[in-house]
Amino acid sequence: MSEDKPNLPAVGAEHGPEHGPMQVAEPIPDPGIEPHELRITDVDPKAADRVERQVAGMFSLAGLLALGSCVAYFAIPRDSVVTFGPLSGNANNLTIGLCLGLSLFLIGAGAIQWAKKLMVDTEIAEDRHPAYTEPAKKAEIIDAFQEGVAESGFTRRKLIRRSLIGATAMLGLPAIVLLRDLGPSPGRSLYNTIWAKGIRVVNDVTLRPIKPSDLIVGQLVNAAPANLNPIQEESPVEYQNAKAKAAVIMVRIAPEKIRTTEERKNWGIDGILCYSKICTHVGCPISLYEQTTHHVLCPCHQSTFDLADGAKVIFGPAARPLPQLPLAVDAEGYIVAQSGFTEPVGPSFWERG
């Protein structure tokens, strides 16, 4: 038994409005590669040498500009200002930026000129091949790479090669020089803070001294030493440095929940403990407190410290506990430091010893 099938148009056919199916023309044949046209540098050695000098000149000037950015970094005062009509800016930053920008531009322009005028520009075609490469094909690829190196003229045109290597080497100098702006190495600066015996603990916002009765169980307070104000009046920069190193968190925990060593059993006041606010991983400020577990979390890399157990690290990349500040109460009932920190605050760095 045969089934009636709908009349479908043949593949490659179209229907006209009146004349029924129409045959579609065959695809356009491959036009092939147009005949190669020689450039002036291909037939005139003098023109090729002239372009080679142009490219080498661009690379050499790029190297000088990179070196110039280093000179500008040291020679132009940091506070000097340059003005262009209504616009103004820091002369040091502007000169360094212009030198580096022009240096990179000239390297790119030289590479383009080299490729357009001197490198072989004969068009080639290659059939697609499977993703797997056989040993014979690998050898063929290596040969093709070596041929490309030879055609680029990199090994033959020594002037271009040397000027390019010199320019790229010079570009590394500004990167090294600008590392100076990262600031000095910490040295032993983190070994000491302005905390000392008898210094009152104050709220870091209101600057009011704190009494034990001001804290309830489960409360955490961001605090600072009371001797910051004289430093602020003398030097704002030194004030910020001192405040950053001396920042602390003070927390009140039920005494029966606290686990401490024999030497630190008198460092707290009825469950009130004080620790450095600076994470011992890379120095981020800490204050994300979970009072049910007594854990404090660093927001940068999630290092977690147990404040009820000497601020030991229980999770994350931090290498050591938060330094603890010994506390006492002065004659007027305010919380004070028994001494400064007994270990360096801040991140664990190679100079700690």
Steps between C-alpha positions, in 0.01 A plus 500: 500500500635837409455818699435839353786734575488880470680651206807664658736723304826345405807600699659800340175604326273799550143572399404789283155659531386379158750264343538234770839371617811687385852364511750694716828594335811316607712663778752757385827323426806567714660810350842393628775733616564813301844537344753632749612861448852587600557796729769757442697353789494161327676633187704793632759413769550870576130540577516193726802641683320832539199331659731296722657822629153648559392199704826493696463872564152448644623221726803704612285806575260276693789385718612858562147601599480209745828617649367856501206394716748377762691830485174696533405295806804627689561838332153661506376602847198304619302813578568685172195592292468554125216710356339493154241776494217394734659158553774419747666190634798357680807552282677190632211264424429665165860471378533137608170413334587674174843337482365151563202551267715624213751221562234233466351676197835510320565132567159416354543733203846362428370143512221587254741673262733202521219255423351705212820595323768240579344170599399259224137573397433214261152357565478130568212254541489180699237229528344437839651207680393282796562626852744216569850576378719217385879509556558571134261794517672631815830497317332681212363765737843556651647536152225748412575699815868513418411609149278774643784623719723516196237679292439758773860608470540496880828309485622665183419864575725555800423873529128433555566206731740691724286815517187295583677306774638826638160670500324213676782478754470873572125456560585288801681786671191715574332198657795456733528873579127537571521224763638776723149645522385189685673649802782381725519144627349463848836437665436495875222759484235245604689396813394807694176694538412799718333274756680515835432444867217718630368611156121513510287312250256735323219450252649556152203718393407705807851483658333457840683285757334166570407348835429130552137584575465647149524153342243222520561131430509440124590859411800592283643853486753646259751691708824700490761636744428832668841646411423546131394866520848649564633310198218633282592858590867444411471298177186373322706233321655365818154512659355274232793258527475484877122459494516221241751297703335560838139422399341239727174318560371453854243232576317377809449124530351304788804411715412129509522489119858632487795262455833660576858415590644541848712799398198682354243427770528859633491669158120540506249677724200286597475355148613817316781421253685721254669394174667669206253590229753422223475158338820299523466390137543817290389771743130553426286652778288251694167560675245248366407337831276201567418517869351149532826335390736784605651493151619808318535488121736685267295627203792482256595130497268352765763430764304419817623545858353368826508791746407273789811290439779755467384608152641180351454441128226245435459559126666681211849597391610699806817355651472604866246621760409864541738669748332561836528824698516451880232705681458650845284764672645833617417692818205673334347175378594526134649216297871546429780295349731312733773536236542514127455197276748226581537400131485678162156591374384460142583249230760230543790616286851373429675750727321395819769246591 
